């Protein structure tokens, strides 16, 4: 059987490559490029999965979608006891939590921030000079009143979570850290909030980027160009 990652540039599928490199599992990449105007995935992804979203992984006759489900499947199927803590342990509970938290709680806020930051560019070119100040004001207002405070709440929560342990599930790098890599890369790029105010998160991100598997995944998948 051939394990194939259907990889969209600048997307959640980058952390799937990261996990596979950590597990040292052979895989192939099938590449897809976003539409440069809409930033959406190409229609050809629908031939793999009806929603046409990334990531999608095919493993023999299995087609797997949704990042958390993919990460859990890869860690339990190919991990041989690595990167997925033992069932019933506190570490497993934390790992499961972060597999869901990354997409269920943190990513929606980051996506909303991206959408509102691009509002001024959405009107037709001829109308932009007229509408840009209005749309820019709306975006700034939403960020100031809702998105900014909510993201600060989450980032401070995550920083405190790392007070007692170096990695999100416990003392060792796990699937939870691979799952959290994508939203926190975006947070680091967009919020410029990782640093002196959030030292545990900055240290975590530095250690994550220093892992050989991280470098190999970037080499195969390409760097993030999200900021």
Beta strands, then each sheet from edge to edge (+ up, - down):
strand 1: 3-8
strand 2: 28-32
strand 3: 56-59
strand 4: 62-65
sheet 1: 2+ 1+ 3- 4+
end
